[in-house]
Amino acid sequence: MPNVTFQVTLSQGSSPDLYRPGGWAYADGGVCGLIVYNDGGNVIAYDRCSTVNIQQRNRVEVNGFEVVDSASGAKWLLLDGSPAHIAECHLKPYRVSKSGDFYKIYN
């Protein structure tokens, strides 16, 4: 997957679901956008680009506690981005830091 340089800042006003355990949000950034997830202890971020047929840049979607690539049928676990069905590679993670009430996602 190509490396892209970006930095995104999310706030409770722009992404209220992200501030509760189990909550998540989509955000701009990365190759195909971002999924940002609150696992109850940390906030983690993944690229929305499927790791199956990367050159096609299929955008994945959150479906319950899974992340799904509707083009290939591949699935990953939202909890840690690990492959659950068809996919062999984790979703690409990005760094997340917290400053006050804001989360900064970057690579």
Secondary structure as the mmCIF struct_conf table of DSSP 4:
data_model
#
loop_
_struct_conf.conf_type_id
_struct_conf.id
_struct_conf.beg_label_comp_id
_struct_conf.beg_label_asym_id
_struct_conf.beg_label_seq_id
_struct_conf.end_label_comp_id
_struct_conf.end_label_asym_id
_struct_conf.end_label_seq_id
STRN STRN1 GLN A 7 LEU A 10
TURN_TY1_P TURN_TY1_P1 GLN A 12 SER A 14
HELX_RH_3T_P HELX_RH_3T_P1 PRO A 16 TYR A 19
BEND BEND1 ARG A 20 ARG A 20
TURN_TY1_P TURN_TY1_P2 PRO A 21 GLY A 22
STRN STRN2 TRP A 24 ALA A 27
BEND BEND2 ASP A 28 ASP A 28
TURN_TY1_P TURN_TY1_P3 GLY A 30 CYS A 32
STRN STRN3 LEU A 34 ASN A 38
BEND BEND3 GLY A 40 GLY A 41
STRN STRN4 VAL A 43 ASP A 47
BEND BEND4 ARG A 48 ARG A 48
STRN STRN5 CYS A 49 CYS A 49
BEND BEND5 THR A 51 ASN A 53
HELX_RH_3T_P HELX_RH_3T_P2 ILE A 54 GLN A 56
HELX_LH_PP_P HELX_LH_PP_P1 ASN A 58 ASN A 58
STRN STRN6 ARG A 59 ARG A 59
HELX_LH_PP_P HELX_LH_PP_P2 VAL A 60 VAL A 60
STRN STRN7 GLU A 61 ASN A 63
TURN_TY1_P TURN_TY1_P4 GLY A 64 PHE A 65
STRN STRN8 GLU A 66 VAL A 68
TURN_TY1_P TURN_TY1_P5 SER A 70 SER A 72
STRN STRN9 LYS A 75 LEU A 77
TURN_TY1_P TURN_TY1_P6 LEU A 78 ASP A 80
STRN STRN10 PRO A 83 HIS A 85
BEND BEND6 ILE A 86 ILE A 86
BEND BEND7 CYS A 89 CYS A 89
HELX_LH_PP_P HELX_LH_PP_P3 HIS A 90 LYS A 92
STRN STRN11 PRO A 93 SER A 99
TURN_TY1_P TURN_TY1_P7 GLY A 100 ASP A 101
STRN STRN12 PHE A 102 TYR A 106
#
